[in-house]
């Protein structure tokens, strides 16, 4: 057996050629033929007495192909490991005409996509901005209004009044079709509010979307489902066809509400409730600000790390690996996204290897337990711990262990970003929660 590697000029694409002679496979093929002759049950012959020549005629080609495929697979894998080749995906066999009936020696070729070594930016060479969100009174007011509505008593009156919620379908006045389903909080209207009083099911109203919300792009986007860019361009008349009216009687801020929002007896007074609401809302904004920082870290590292990839091989491999789910045209259309994902996985793997990052089983179980408690809005108690742990263990075993792998990958991704966060400059920029929402609308 002889194996050669021919790298192309770019050093990222290569052809691996495996040469097999008869001596490489013949002994094993002959041995298997003899084993078959001992076990084969063929009419007219006693068990164990089938001539090897007959077995060769009937099964020889299949045994030969199986043996050569096994030899090839092992040879290619061993060569890659022994030579410490970093490859993209798997080797792709090069189509060739092979005659197993007449040939004695064979040559098989495989395309390889080679992944290069690269260096990450120096520590503190990359900077990102972090929004330091400060809660404003308008945000807290909206939070309490939402709680009052969410936990209040809801009715569906025949005709709308001020401060009702109107469900319906929205579209541009000259647009075909039914439009998109929306929920209009009439208390957010800053213009033409009187048009929305007295509406009934199946009524259609025409109004200027931008004027109705006083030009507030974030409010337009939240109501209409348009992106921030689309909301900025939302000029002219729109129509809203009413499906139903919803009216809420605000919930009272009492112990019953406190228990519904945060769990039984977690807070015991209005003062404690106010503090818990403020803390929870602040934590949510901090989490969102941190997520934006993580996205910036990824984007900045991708922009500041030079990584060349074997593009043509990668495109071909994507088509093969997805087994008909992706066409070459689709790969070409979305190639930039695929390459970005590949480069980020290379950066992530480099950080994991260099920093020795690991995820323990206990971390996976603990994370899953906390997610379960969060779903049921509960806090851990000694009485709950065993049952929640059993629930978590059962969940992690489901989907043939896929849930376990997903949790592992999620924790590892967090550790990578946490590690990288210590290597970049993070600049805090104070911003109100309302401005933060407006900035990130859509």
HELIX and SHEET records of a PDB file:
HELIX    1   1 UNK A   22  UNK A   39  1                                  18    
HELIX    2   2 UNK A   52  UNK A   82  1                                  31    
HELIX    3   3 UNK A  137  UNK A  150  1                                  14    
HELIX    4   4 UNK A  186  UNK A  188  5                                   3    
HELIX    5   5 UNK A  193  UNK A  196  5                                   4    
HELIX    6   6 UNK A  209  UNK A  212  1                                   4    
HELIX    7   7 UNK A  217  UNK A  224  1                                   8    
HELIX    8   8 UNK A  228  UNK A  232  1                                   5    
HELIX    9   9 UNK A  255  UNK A  262  1                                   8    
HELIX   10  10 UNK A  270  UNK A  304  1                                  35    
HELIX   11  11 UNK A  311  UNK A  321  1                                  11    
HELIX   12  12 UNK A  328  UNK A  333  1                                   6    
HELIX   13  13 UNK A  335  UNK A  355  1                                  21    
HELIX   14  14 UNK A  361  UNK A  375  1                                  15    
HELIX   15  15 UNK A  382  UNK A  397  1                                  16    
HELIX   16  16 UNK A  399  UNK A  401  5                                   3    
HELIX   17  17 UNK A  402  UNK A  421  1                                  20    
HELIX   18  18 UNK A  433  UNK A  439  1                                   7    
SHEET    1   A 4 UNK A   2  UNK A   7  0                                        
SHEET    2   A 4 UNK A  13  UNK A  20 -1                                        
SHEET    3   A 4 UNK A 106  UNK A 113 -1                                        
SHEET    4   A 4 UNK A  92  UNK A  93 -1                                        
SHEET    1   B 2 UNK A 127  UNK A 134  0                                        
SHEET    2   B 2 UNK A 425  UNK A 432  1                                        
SHEET    1   C 4 UNK A 153  UNK A 155  0                                        
SHEET    2   C 4 UNK A 237  UNK A 249 -1                                        
SHEET    3   C 4 UNK A 165  UNK A 172 -1                                        
SHEET    4   C 4 UNK A 180  UNK A 185 -1                                        
SHEET    1   D 3 UNK A 153  UNK A 155  0                                        
SHEET    2   D 3 UNK A 237  UNK A 249 -1                                        
SHEET    3   D 3 UNK A 204  UNK A 208 -1                                        
END                                                                             
